Amino acid sequence: MLILLRCCKPRLPYIDALSRTSSTATTTRHALSSSLVIRRSHRFHSTSSTSDGSLHRVDDGVPFFPIYYNDIYEVDLPPGHRFPMWKYRKVRELVQAKVGGSGGLTDEDDDARRRVYCDFRVSPLATREDLITTHEANYVYRYLHGEMTESENRNIGFPWSHQHVNRTLSSVGGTVAAACASWEEYARRHERLLDDYDANTDRMPMVLNESNKHLCWAAHVAGGTHHAFKDYGEGFCIFSDIAVAANVLLKKYSQSSPENSSSPSIHRILIIDLDVHQGNGNAALFQNDDRVQTFSMHCSGNYFSKKETSNLDVELPVGCNDETYLSTLRYWLRRIEQHDFDATIDIDKPSTETRRKNFDLIFFQAGVDIHNDDRLGRLCITTSGISQRNLMVYEFAHRMKCPLVITMGGGYPNGNGKEGSSSIIEAHTRVYCDAYEFLTTAYR
């Protein structure tokens, strides 16, 4: 039976109209840059820079999907610590094996696997300049220099160490790099289309077109640290990678380049947070910034600190199953898609066809602690249900014609990495493999 869910009242006017009618509620580096370079027959080509500065050719029109990872930064946690640090390498290795291994593709490989440009890139370290777009400068300084109090570190959930500083910086830096790579490739394709039209208005590009130019996605097998606030952290989160990445994008790309007025700019970003816990840090960080809209769908019985107010909060009951979860997500994604987010800015738009896009880029916090086997979650979603959730988000981003950036989020297996962990690890792995598989079919 479908349970009617309570939706917390949204904070800002953009999604307020939606809620008023709501009725629901240690691997060596040589294996770490596998490259899948695809379709050699396309007319237009570009190069894409990886974290080590090397260049790969990207064929225009082919979906773009670099995957960043930071498991090279190892952290020695105290014996018995409950955070599953080992899962990041395990998931990355599984994803890397499933989407092409470490040797790239040969002419004999299946054609579908030649429809996506995908490579694995080491996450760079975030800079201080990146971090202070979002976090208070003194907080950043004190964390980087080991001046946090014992109480602050206890609230975060990790003991401070030099190892963990690099791990933390790479968790943010990988998401920033993924977001910039996604947007820059999208902008390049946008400009390439305009150049082609200007050169010959009677000739359409053979591969690149308006229906696929936005298929510039990127992912980070880490991140999703949505419990970090401006000047403190909690819940295993020190800095918010998504918030920092969003602010870096807005700082760099919110206006068209003076040298190239045809380059697209970022006006509004959407964060879709489907972790079992509310994305409270991101909600607070963007409390007064309409350029970033926060949508969190989470368990009503799993708050461990003060509840914040996102633009849209949807609470799910403890024990929620696949049917309720998926129908609720489908409903709210459709409502967001149909809403005119510029109505309060310019009510004289002549038609929906001419109005500005609702969003220019989407972040997906893809936590899998909603799984029924998760030791900290309190929902009952199956691995199949999580894959269906992923597909809904990917279809939504495709319909919205937006670049998408995927982060890992929560997922807490039982056991020590050898036993009792397979379902959570598989669910994490599916997030990235589902995206890859979607892109192979979305490409036209």
C-alpha positions in Angstrom: 0.0 0.0 0.0 1.3 3.4 -0.9 2.0 5.5 2.2 1.3 9.2 1.9 4.5 11.0 2.9 5.0 14.3 4.6 7.0 16.9 2.8 8.6 19.6 5.0 7.8 23.1 3.9 10.4 24.4 1.4 12.3 27.5 2.3 12.6 29.6 -0.9 9.9 30.7 -3.4 11.3 28.6 -6.2 10.0 25.3 -4.9 7.4 26.7 -2.6 4.8 26.4 -5.3 5.6 22.7 -5.5 5.0 22.0 -1.8 1.7 23.8 -1.4 0.0 21.0 -3.3 2.0 18.2 -1.8 0.2 15.0 -0.7 3.4 13.0 0.0 5.8 13.2 1.7 47.3 0.3 -2.2 47.0 0.0 -6.0 49.9 1.3 -8.0 49.5 4.3 -10.3 50.0 2.4 -13.5 46.6 0.9 -13.3 44.9 4.1 -12.3 44.3 5.8 -15.6 42.6 3.3 -17.7 41.3 5.0 -20.8 38.3 4.0 -23.0 38.7 6.0 -26.2 35.8 5.4 -28.5 34.8 5.7 -32.1 37.6 6.8 -34.3 35.5 7.9 -37.3 34.0 11.1 -36.0 34.8 14.4 -37.7 35.3 16.6 -34.7 37.8 16.0 -31.9 39.0 17.7 -28.8 41.5 16.9 -26.0 40.7 16.4 -22.4 43.3 16.9 -19.7 43.5 14.4 -16.9 44.7 15.1 -13.3 48.3 14.3 -14.3 48.2 16.8 -17.1 48.1 14.2 -19.9 45.7 14.6 -22.8 43.1 12.3 -24.2 41.2 12.8 -27.4 37.4 13.2 -27.0 35.2 12.6 -30.0 32.4 15.2 -30.3 29.0 13.7 -29.7 30.2 10.7 -27.8 29.1 10.9 -24.1 31.8 12.1 -21.8 32.2 10.3 -18.5 35.5 10.7 -16.6 35.6 9.0 -13.2 37.7 10.4 -10.4 38.9 8.4 -7.4 41.0 9.1 -4.3 41.7 5.7 -2.8 45.5 6.3 -3.3 45.3 8.5 -0.2 45.2 5.9 2.5 44.3 6.7 6.1 45.2 4.5 9.1 42.1 4.7 11.3 42.2 3.3 14.9 41.3 -0.4 15.2 37.6 -1.0 15.3 36.7 2.4 13.8 33.3 2.2 12.3 33.9 4.2 9.1 34.4 1.8 6.1 37.4 3.6 4.5 38.3 0.4 2.6 35.1 0.6 0.5 36.4 3.3 -1.8 39.1 1.2 -3.4 36.9 -1.8 -3.5 34.2 0.1 -5.4 36.6 1.8 -7.7 38.2 -1.5 -8.7 34.9 -3.1 -9.4 33.7 -0.1 -11.5 37.0 0.0 -13.3 36.7 -3.7 -14.1 33.1 -3.5 -15.3 33.4 -0.5 -17.6 36.6 -1.7 -19.3 39.3 -2.8 -17.0 42.8 -1.3 -17.4 43.6 -2.0 -21.0 41.1 0.2 -22.9 39.1 -1.2 -25.8 40.1 -3.2 -28.9 38.3 -3.4 -32.2 36.7 -6.6 -31.2 35.0 -5.2 -28.2 31.2 -4.8 -28.1 30.0 -1.8 -30.0 28.0 -0.4 -27.1 31.2 -0.1 -25.1 32.6 2.2 -27.7 29.9 4.8 -27.3 31.2 6.4 -24.1 34.5 8.2 -23.5 35.4 7.1 -20.0 38.7 7.3 -18.2 39.8 7.0 -14.5 41.6 10.0 -13.0 43.3 10.5 -9.7 41.5 13.2 -7.7 43.5 16.3 -7.3 43.8 18.1 -3.9 41.4 21.0 -3.3 43.1 24.3 -2.8 42.6 26.7 0.0 41.0 29.1 -2.5 38.5 26.5 -3.4 37.6 25.7 0.2 37.1 29.3 1.3 34.4 29.8 -1.4 32.3 27.9 1.0 33.9 27.5 4.4 35.1 30.0 6.9 38.8 30.7 6.4 39.8 30.2 10.0 38.1 26.8 10.1 39.9 25.8 7.0 43.2 26.9 8.5 42.7 25.2 11.8 41.8 21.9 10.1 44.7 22.0 7.7 47.2 22.8 10.5 45.9 20.3 13.1 44.5 23.0 15.4 41.0 21.5 15.8 39.9 20.8 19.3 39.3 17.2 20.5 35.6 18.0 20.7 35.5 19.2 17.1 37.3 16.1 15.8 35.0 13.9 17.9 32.0 15.6 16.4 33.4 15.0 12.9 34.0 11.3 13.7 37.7 11.1 12.7 41.0 11.7 14.6 43.1 14.4 12.9 46.2 13.2 11.0 48.3 14.4 8.0 47.1 11.4 6.1 43.5 12.4 6.6 44.2 16.0 5.5 45.2 14.7 2.1 42.3 12.4 2.0 39.9 15.2 2.8 41.4 17.5 0.3 41.2 14.9 -2.4 37.5 14.2 -1.5 36.7 17.8 -2.3 39.2 18.2 -5.1 37.9 15.2 -7.0 34.4 16.6 -7.0 35.6 20.0 -8.0 37.6 18.5 -10.9 34.7 16.4 -12.0 32.3 19.3 -12.0 34.8 21.5 -14.0 35.5 18.8 -16.4 31.8 18.2 -17.0 31.0 21.8 -17.5 34.0 22.7 -19.6 33.3 19.8 -22.0 29.7 20.9 -22.3 30.7 24.5 -23.0 33.2 23.3 -25.6 30.5 21.2 -27.4 28.0 24.1 -27.2 30.5 26.4 -28.8 31.4 23.8 -31.4 27.8 23.5 -32.5 27.5 27.2 -32.9 30.7 27.3 -34.9 29.4 24.6 -37.2 26.1 26.4 -37.7 27.8 29.6 -38.5 30.1 27.9 -41.0 27.2 26.3 -42.9 23.7 26.8 -41.7 22.4 24.1 -44.1 24.6 21.4 -42.7 23.9 19.6 -39.4 26.8 18.0 -37.6 27.2 14.3 -38.3 27.6 13.3 -34.6 27.3 16.3 -32.3 23.8 17.8 -32.0 21.4 19.5 -29.6 20.1 16.2 -28.3 23.4 14.9 -27.1 25.7 17.9 -26.4 24.7 17.8 -22.7 25.9 14.2 -22.2 29.0 15.5 -20.5 28.8 13.7 -17.1 31.5 13.1 -14.5 31.7 11.1 -11.3 33.7 10.8 -8.2 34.1 7.5 -6.3 34.2 9.5 -3.1 32.6 12.7 -1.9 29.0 13.5 -1.0 30.1 14.9 2.3 26.8 16.8 2.9 27.0 17.2 6.7 29.8 19.8 6.6 28.8 23.4 7.6 30.5 26.7 7.1 32.7 26.5 10.2 32.3 22.9 11.6 31.8 19.4 10.5 29.9 16.4 11.6 28.9 12.9 10.5 32.3 12.0 8.9 32.2 15.2 6.9 34.8 18.0 7.2 34.2 20.1 4.1 31.3 19.9 1.7 32.7 18.7 -1.7 29.4 19.4 -3.5 29.0 22.9 -2.1 32.6 23.8 -2.8 32.3 22.5 -6.4 29.1 24.4 -6.9 30.6 27.6 -5.6 33.8 27.1 -7.7 31.6 26.7 -10.8 29.5 29.8 -10.0 32.7 31.8 -9.4 34.3 30.7 -12.7 31.4 30.2 -15.0 28.5 32.4 -13.9 29.2 34.8 -16.7 30.2 34.2 -20.3 33.8 34.6 -21.2 34.6 38.2 -22.4 36.7 36.6 -25.1 33.9 34.4 -26.3 30.4 35.7 -25.8 29.0 32.4 -27.2 30.2 30.4 -24.3 27.4 29.3 -21.9 27.2 30.4 -18.3 25.9 28.9 -15.2 22.8 30.5 -13.6 21.4 27.8 -11.4 22.5 24.5 -10.0 20.4 21.6 -8.6 21.6 19.3 -5.8 19.7 16.0 -5.7 20.5 14.3 -2.4 19.2 10.8 -2.0 21.3 9.7 1.0 19.3 8.2 3.9 20.3 11.3 5.9 19.2 14.8 5.2 21.8 16.9 3.3 21.7 19.3 6.2 25.1 21.0 5.6 24.3 21.9 2.0 20.9 23.1 3.0 22.5 25.5 5.5 25.3 26.5 3.2 22.9 27.6 0.5 20.3 29.0 2.8 20.5 32.5 1.2 21.7 31.6 -2.3 18.9 31.1 -4.9 21.5 30.0 -7.5 21.8 26.6 -5.8 18.6 24.6 -5.2 18.7 21.8 -2.7 16.4 18.7 -2.9 16.9 16.1 -0.1 14.8 13.0 0.1 15.7 11.1 3.3 14.4 9.0 6.2 12.2 10.8 8.8 13.7 8.8 11.6 17.4 9.2 11.0 18.4 12.7 12.1 21.5 12.8 14.3 21.6 16.6 14.6 19.5 19.6 14.1 17.2 19.4 11.1 17.9 22.1 8.5 15.6 23.4 5.7 16.4 22.5 2.1 14.6 24.1 -0.7 12.7 20.9 -0.9 12.8 18.2 1.9 10.8 15.0 1.4 10.7 12.7 4.4 10.2 9.0 4.0 8.9 6.7 6.8 11.2 4.3 8.6 11.0 0.9 6.8 10.0 2.5 3.5 10.1 0.0 0.6 10.9 0.2 -3.1 7.4 0.9 -4.2 6.9 3.9 -1.9 10.4 5.2 -2.4 10.3 5.1 -6.2 6.8 6.5 -6.7 7.7 9.4 -4.4 10.9 10.2 -6.2 9.2 10.0 -9.6 6.5 12.4 -8.4 8.9 15.0 -7.1 11.3 14.9 -10.1 8.4 15.5 -12.4 7.2 18.4 -10.3 10.6 19.9 -10.3 10.9 19.4 -14.1 7.6 21.1 -14.7 8.1 24.1 -12.5 9.1 27.4 -14.0 11.9 28.5 -11.7 12.1 31.9 -13.4 8.5 32.7 -12.9 9.3 35.0 -9.9 12.0 36.7 -11.9 10.3 37.3 -15.2 6.6 36.5 -15.5 6.4 37.8 -19.0 8.1 34.9 -20.7 6.1 34.2 -23.8 6.3 30.4 -23.7 8.1 27.5 -22.0 10.1 27.0 -25.2 11.8 30.3 -24.9 12.4 30.5 -21.1 15.8 29.8 -19.7 16.6 26.3 -18.6 15.7 25.5 -15.0 19.2 24.2 -14.2 22.5 24.4 -15.9 24.2 21.5 -14.0 23.0 18.9 -11.5 24.8 17.2 -8.7 23.7 13.8 -7.6 24.6 12.7 -4.0 24.1 9.0 -4.6 24.3 7.6 -1.1 23.2 3.9 -0.8 22.6 3.9 3.0 19.0 3.6 2.0 19.7 -0.1 1.4 17.9 -2.6 3.6 21.3 -4.2 4.6 22.9 -0.9 5.6 23.9 -0.9 9.3 23.1 2.8 9.8 20.2 3.4 7.5 16.6 2.7 8.5 15.0 2.2 5.1 14.3 -1.0 3.2 15.4 -0.4 -0.4 16.7 -3.3 -2.4 19.7 -3.3 -4.7 17.3 -3.4 -7.6 15.4 -0.4 -6.1 18.6 1.6 -5.9 19.3 0.9 -9.6 15.8 2.0 -10.5 16.4 5.2 -8.4 19.7 5.8 -10.3 17.9 5.4 -13.6 15.2 7.9 -12.6 17.9 10.5 -11.8 19.8 9.9 -15.0 16.7 10.1 -17.1 15.7 13.3 -15.3 19.2 14.9 -16.1 18.9 13.8 -19.7 15.4 15.3 -20.1 16.6 18.5 -18.4 19.6 18.5 -20.9 22.0 19.1 -18.0 25.5 17.9 -17.3 25.5 15.7 -14.3 28.1 15.2 -11.5 27.8 12.0 -9.4 29.2 11.6 -5.9 29.3 8.6 -3.7 27.6 9.5 -0.4 26.9 7.1 2.5 26.9 3.4 2.6 27.8 1.4 5.7 28.4 -2.3 5.2 28.6 -4.8 8.0 31.9 -6.6 8.5 35.5 -5.5 7.9 35.5 -5.5 4.1 35.6 -9.2 3.6 32.4 -10.4 5.0 28.9 -9.1 5.1 29.6 -6.2 2.7 28.7 -7.4 -0.7 25.2 -5.8 -1.1 26.3 -2.3 -0.1 29.4 -2.5 -2.2 27.3 -3.8 -5.1 24.9 -0.9 -4.6 27.7 1.7 -4.7 29.1 0.0 -7.8 25.8 0.1 -9.6 25.6 3.9 -9.2 28.6 4.3 -11.6 27.9 1.3 -13.8 24.2 2.4 -14.2 25.4 5.8 -15.3 27.8 4.3 -17.8 25.2 2.0 -19.2 22.6 4.8 -19.5 25.1 6.9 -21.5 25.6 4.0 -23.9 21.9 3.9 -24.7 21.3 7.7 -24.5 23.9 8.3 -27.2 22.3 8.9 -30.7 
